[in-house]
């Protein structure tokens, strides 16, 4: 039977997941949401709400960083780095919000990936600060006297690295994804334009068979 052969080819984990998901849809969801489209319609408001909450939080935080950045205690290097972070975070978030309002989903995804990468700068800053202090001010870990100039330099470098590296990683991933999609599109185009004899009329099969004959064979006559 077709159903049993298909089930036999499906891995056990996929079968288990399919049975579980279908059981959850039948037992735990209302009738209008038991199909795939219904389930997508069910979770779409939650996704939209989460996105709107992130946009509101990111816009507020970026404006706050922009206000606080000129008050940095470790020199112009740190102030400029944090100000650039705030401007880019604000710009990418607004660009992503504008793209989703215009239903440009691919652009929205790319801009929001950049925005989230910049949002994680505060987390990456902790690791980069520890590395920069170990490189520029190693005496801070031994309890010796610390040079204020070296300390400011370490904090400034960590402030730049905390968001520049994140943004470079995202841009590299997006470039790789676009290149992969472009190659897949070229492969699909070549596959669709390739001539195959399966399912073609007999005349096409005769023409292709005649094309592979030696040059000394008689001239090709296409049946009418």
N, C-alpha and C positions, 0 to 999 in steps of 0.2 A: 504494500500500500504506500502511496506517496507520503502520507503523514508519518508512518513508522520509519521509512527510510530516512526521512529528513531528521527525525528525532534521533536515529541511530548515528547520523553524522555529526550531530550537535554535541559539543563537550558537556560533561556532566555539570560543570559549574554554571554554564550558560542555561542549561535546562532548569537547574535549581533556581537561578535568578528569575527566569521567565515565569516559573510556577509561582514563586513567592510574590512577584510584582502583580501578576494577574489576580492572585488571591487577595492581596491588599486592595487592589482597585475594586474588586467585587464586594468585599466585606466592609471596607473602611471609608469608601468614598460615596457620595451621592450619585444617583443614576446618571445625571448630566455630566459627570466628570470621570466616568469609568473608561472612556476611550482615551487614546493618546492625545487628541486635540483637546478633549475636555480637561485632562490633567494639566496640560500646558496652560489652558485658560485659568485653571484654579491657582497655579503658582505664579502666574504673571503679575498679579497685584503685589505679591510679596517681593518679587524681584524689583518691580518698579519702586516700591516703597523703600527698599534697602538702597537702591541707587540714589533716590532723592535725598535720603538721609545722609549718605556719604557726600553728595555734592554740597549740601548745606554745611556739613561739618568741615569739609575741605576749604570751602570759600571763607568761612569764619576763621579757621586756623591760619590760612595763608595771609589774611589781612592782619591778624594778630602778630604773626612772625614779621611781617613787613614793618609794623609799628615798633616792635621790640628790637629789631636787628641793629638800628643805629646806636643802641645803648649797650652794645657788647663790650665786655671788659678786657678782651684780649687782642685789641688792635684792629686796624683797618682790614686785614686779611679775613678775619672772622666775620666782620660786619658785611663786607662785600659778598662773601660766600652765602651768608644767611639771607641777604637781600635778594640775590639771584635765585636762591631756592624758593623764596616766597613768590617772586614774580612768575617763575616757571610753573610752580604748583597752581597758582591762580589761573594762569593762561591755559594750561592743559585741561584743567577741570572745566573752565568755561567752554573751551573748544569741544570737549566731549559732551557737555550738556547741550550745546547748540546742535551738534551732529545728531543726537538722538531725537531732538525736537523736529529735525528735518528728515527723520527716518533714514539717515545714512548710517546704517548699523556697523558696517566695516570700519568707517572712520571713527565712530563712537568707541568701538572696542579698542582701537589703537590709541586714541587719546586718553582713555581711562586707564589703560595699562601704564602709560607714562605718568599719569597723575598718581596712581597707587605706588609706583616706584619712587616717586618723590616723597610720598607720604611716609614711606618706610625709611626715610633718611634719618629720622630721630632715633630709630632702632639701630641702624648701621653706624650711627655716630658714636655709640658706646664702644663698639669693637674697634673702629678706626682711631678713636681717642687713645685707647690702650696701646695700640700699635705705634701711633705717633709719639706718645710719651716714651715708650721703650726705645725708639730710635733717636729722638731729639733730646729727651730729658731722662736718661736712664737712672740718674741719681735720685729721681723722685721715688723709686721703689726701694732705695737703700736708706732713706732717711737723711741724706746729705742735703746741703744747701742747694736750692734750685735757682737757676738763672731765669729771671722774669722774661727776658727776650726770647730765650729758647722755649720757654713755656708758651708764650704767645704764638711762636712759630708752629709749635706742635698742634695747638688748638686750631689755628687757621688751616693747616693742612688737613686735619681731621674733618673740619667743617666742609671743605671742598670735596674730599673723597667720599663723604657720607652720601652725597646725592649724585655726584658725577658718575661714579661706578655703577650705581643702580640704573641710571638713565642709559648708560652705554650698553649694559646687559640687555635691557628691553629693546633698544634700537637694533642690536645684533640679532636678537630673536625675531623681531618683526621683519628684518631684511631677509633672514633665512627662511621665514615662513612665506614671504612673497616670492622668493626664488623657487621654493618647492612648489608653490601653487602654479607658477609660470611653467615649470617643467611638466607638471601633471597636465596642464592645458595643452601643451605641445604634443604630449604623448597621446592624449585623447583625440586631437585633431588628426594626427597621423594614422591612428587606428581607424577612425571613421572614414578616411579617404583611401584606405588600402582596399584593393580589389580582392574579393573572396568568391569562391565558386559555390560555397554552401548556400543553398536556397535560391541560386540564380537560375534563369531559364536555360534550356539545353544549348541555345545558340551561343551564349557566353562561354559555356564550357568548351564548345567546339573551337571558338576563336582562341581561347587560351591554350588549348592543346595544340593548335596549329602554330602558335607563336614559338613554341619550344622545339619544333621540328628542325632538322638540319637545313642549311641554306640551299642544298641541292634538291630539296623537295619541291613539289609543284606549287604554283601560286595558290594563295589562300582564297577560298571562295566562301563567303559568308552565306549560309542558307537564308532564304527569304520566306 
